[in-house]
């Protein structure tokens, strides 16, 4: 079960394993309202997600000064730390997939552009933490956000497996997987469409979590036969 020849799978979090867009929107709108700025719908915020909290604020508050954006971000984070997953839920099939992969001896990781402490709070609140061998959220020094490859390379090394892949719904997921040289599974139920993810040459396009599960098992079987 602990053989380094067994595969490892690393997952993005928001839009891949969980739907936390209502919580992200609530945090963003809390920060915006605090300073009298216009707020956004959950669907709008879904389109802003994927490149870390700094870019999220850039997209939510265009045309404002960096000083104002910093204030909004600070207020957002105060709120988000106490409301990381009030409305979040795991996608159908996600827990079954994680249980099955662990039962087969896979090692599992999360690599998120959500700030690290909020990533951990969210995983704890949703009962996900125990399924994973390694969980990493964005940290400006130790884990710069995707598509910077630093955190992914370190994560693969810590997990200690010869074969690894990354599943995610965002362009940064595909870019970082390609940079590091591991296969990328494109998840189409999150924030981006097929045409946006195709340039990063995923080994599969999955329309839902059960389809991703099946594709990972096929990929794992291929690795075992090599």
C-alpha positions as MATLAB code, in Angstrom:
seq = 'XXXXXXXXXXXXXXXXXXXXXXXXXXXXXXXXXXXXXXXXXXXXXXXXXXXXXXXXXXXXXXXXXXXXXXXXXXXXXXXXXXXXXXXXXXXXXXXXXXXXXXXXXXXXXXXXXXXXXXXXXXXXXXXXXXXXXXXXXXXXXXXXXXXXXXXXXXXXXXXXXXXXXXXXXXXXXXXXXXXXXXXXXXXXXXXXXXXXXXXXXXXXXXXXXXXXXXXXXXXXXXXXXX';
ca = [
       0.000    0.000    0.000;
       2.922    2.389    0.588;
       4.811    1.499   -2.588;
       6.329    4.489   -4.385;
       5.061    2.895   -7.602;
       1.479    3.647   -6.590;
       0.198    6.877   -8.147;
      -0.497   10.156   -6.418;
      -3.280   12.553   -7.349;
      -3.197   16.250   -6.509;
      -6.426   18.225   -6.689;
      -7.336   21.859   -6.887;
      -9.985   22.671   -4.272;
     -12.586   25.287   -5.320;
     -14.422   24.249   -8.459;
     -12.786   20.811   -8.427;
     -13.636   19.059   -5.155;
     -15.939   21.637   -3.586;
     -18.361   24.404   -4.484;
     -17.453   27.282   -2.164;
     -18.433   30.098   -4.504;
     -21.256   31.359   -2.281;
     -18.814   31.720    0.618;
     -16.218   33.437   -1.548;
     -18.876   35.823   -2.849;
     -20.075   36.557    0.685;
     -16.523   37.390    1.782;
     -15.830   39.538   -1.271;
     -19.108   41.421   -0.897;
     -18.503   41.936    2.814;
     -15.214   43.657    2.007;
     -16.735   45.715   -0.788;
     -19.794   46.815    1.204;
     -17.601   47.827    4.124;
     -16.086   50.514    1.881;
     -19.257   51.395    0.007;
     -18.247   49.673   -3.242;
     -20.611   47.797   -5.589;
     -21.127   44.106   -4.857;
     -21.379   41.105   -7.193;
     -23.535   38.048   -7.737;
     -22.215   34.572   -6.934;
     -21.999   33.858  -10.682;
     -19.906   36.967  -11.240;
     -17.557   35.994   -8.420;
     -17.242   32.474   -9.840;
     -15.697   34.067  -12.909;
     -13.234   36.043  -10.763;
     -11.876   32.950   -8.970;
      -8.785   30.964   -9.878;
      -5.734   33.183   -9.574;
      -5.552   33.889   -5.866;
      -7.124   36.480   -3.591;
      -5.144   39.447   -4.950;
      -6.407   38.867   -8.482;
      -9.878   38.191   -7.080;
      -9.963   41.691   -5.582;
      -8.529   43.203   -8.775;
     -11.441   41.731  -10.688;
     -14.067   42.593   -8.069;
     -12.943   46.208   -7.631;
     -11.608   47.386  -10.996;
     -10.513   50.981  -11.306;
      -9.810   51.468   -7.617;
      -6.456   52.287   -6.066;
      -4.118   49.639   -4.709;
      -4.633   51.177   -1.274;
      -8.388   50.672   -1.485;
      -7.961   47.118   -2.785;
      -5.646   46.341    0.130;
      -8.288   47.611    2.553;
     -10.993   45.522    0.893;
      -8.743   42.467    0.998;
      -7.998   42.931    4.694;
     -11.703   43.218    5.512;
     -12.472   40.228    3.280;
      -9.909   38.065    5.104;
     -11.198   39.006    8.554;
     -14.655   37.840    7.469;
     -13.480   34.783    5.531;
     -11.483   33.343    8.415;
     -14.652   33.032   10.470;
     -16.940   32.063    7.558;
     -14.795   29.776    5.361;
     -17.488   27.236    4.522;
     -20.929   28.331    5.703;
     -22.470   27.299    2.375;
     -19.754   25.149    0.774;
     -20.319   21.518   -0.166;
     -18.396   18.723   -1.806;
     -19.432   17.825   -5.334;
     -21.402   14.625   -5.861;
     -19.018   11.687   -6.001;
     -16.037   13.502   -4.483;
     -15.959   11.641   -1.161;
     -16.524    8.281   -2.870;
     -13.638    9.023   -5.238;
     -11.271    9.991   -2.427;
     -12.202    6.927   -0.366;
     -11.681    4.631   -3.337;
      -8.320    6.102   -4.335;
      -7.021    5.914   -0.779;
      -8.243    2.333   -0.555;
      -6.177    1.532   -3.642;
      -3.051    2.941   -2.033;
      -2.903    6.272   -3.838;
      -1.491    9.293   -2.088;
      -3.686   12.375   -2.302;
      -2.948   16.089   -2.116;
      -4.663   19.449   -2.443;
      -2.977   22.447   -4.049;
      -5.177   25.546   -3.864;
      -4.764   29.221   -4.655;
      -6.961   29.942   -1.632;
      -4.833   31.304    1.253;
      -3.333   28.395    3.172;
      -5.012   28.984    6.535;
      -8.419   29.361    4.859;
      -7.753   26.227    2.807;
      -7.140   24.285    6.026;
     -10.202   25.774    7.747;
     -12.360   24.880    4.742;
     -11.073   21.304    4.551;
     -11.597   20.834    8.285;
     -15.131   22.226    8.133;
     -16.079   19.924    5.238;
     -14.451   16.814    6.717;
     -11.874   16.537    3.927;
      -8.605   16.825    5.833;
      -8.264   13.165    6.793;
      -8.386   12.016    3.155;
      -5.215   13.863    2.200;
      -1.522   13.286    2.736;
      -0.593   16.867    1.871;
      -2.689   20.057    1.739;
      -1.240   23.332    0.480;
      -2.857   26.717    0.032;
      -1.266   29.903   -1.172;
       1.459   31.421    0.992;
       3.434   34.326   -0.499;
       6.794   32.923    0.637;
       6.471   29.157    1.031;
       3.794   28.408   -1.558;
       3.339   31.126   -4.192;
       0.086   30.695   -6.061;
      -0.275   28.619   -9.205;
       0.954   28.740  -11.943;
       4.229   29.262  -10.059;
       5.608   25.694   -9.896;
       7.380   26.015   -6.534;
       4.619   24.609   -4.339;
       3.711   21.758   -6.713;
       7.307   20.588   -7.048;
       7.740   20.593   -3.275;
       4.436   18.805   -2.779;
       5.295   16.014   -5.212;
       8.632   15.545   -3.447;
       6.981   15.359   -0.012;
       4.431   12.829   -1.224;
       7.238   10.571   -2.385;
       5.597    8.890   -5.344;
       7.153    8.206   -8.733;
       3.994    9.149  -10.640;
       1.763   12.136   -9.970;
      -0.991   14.012  -11.761;
      -3.002   17.180  -11.140;
      -6.757   17.640  -11.510;
      -8.260   21.112  -11.644;
     -10.792   23.431  -13.224;
      -8.558   26.445  -13.823;
      -6.024   27.598  -16.369;
      -3.306   27.930  -13.672;
      -3.773   24.228  -12.890;
      -3.037   23.233  -16.474;
      -0.122   25.641  -16.788;
       1.584   24.488  -13.597;
       1.093   20.808  -14.445;
       2.710   21.376  -17.825;
       5.557   23.364  -16.298;
       6.340   20.610  -13.807;
       5.810   17.887  -16.414;
       2.940   15.916  -14.912;
      -0.403   14.980  -16.518;
      -3.338   17.354  -16.159;
      -6.997   16.320  -15.834;
      -9.381   19.130  -16.816;
     -12.531   19.469  -14.690;
     -15.363   21.167  -16.570;
     -17.839   21.784  -13.747;
     -15.935   24.647  -12.093;
     -14.844   28.029  -13.415;
     -13.554   27.455  -16.954;
     -14.812   25.849  -20.171;
     -13.166   23.274  -22.393;
     -11.726   25.785  -24.874;
      -9.953   27.654  -22.078;
      -8.356   24.483  -20.680;
      -7.547   22.746  -23.969;
      -4.269   24.621  -24.677;
      -2.703   22.877  -21.685;
      -3.273   19.477  -23.306;
      -5.134   17.600  -20.546;
      -5.108   13.839  -20.723;
      -8.860   13.958  -20.099;
     -11.818   16.333  -19.944;
     -14.208   15.290  -17.185;
     -17.770   16.617  -17.082;
     -18.352   15.589  -13.450;
     -16.562   13.972  -10.516;
     -17.588   10.368  -11.253;
     -16.164   10.766  -14.773;
     -12.950   12.185  -13.302;
     -12.811    9.194  -10.958;
     -13.050    6.771  -13.873;
     -10.388    8.657  -15.838;
      -8.003    8.637  -12.883;
      -8.396    4.897  -12.477;
      -7.656    4.370  -16.176;
      -4.600    6.605  -15.899;
      -3.467    4.754  -12.788;
      -3.840    1.385  -14.500;
      -1.726    2.620  -17.404;
       0.985    3.745  -14.994;
       0.982    0.360  -13.270;
       1.485   -1.413  -16.594;
       4.477    0.664  -17.656;
];
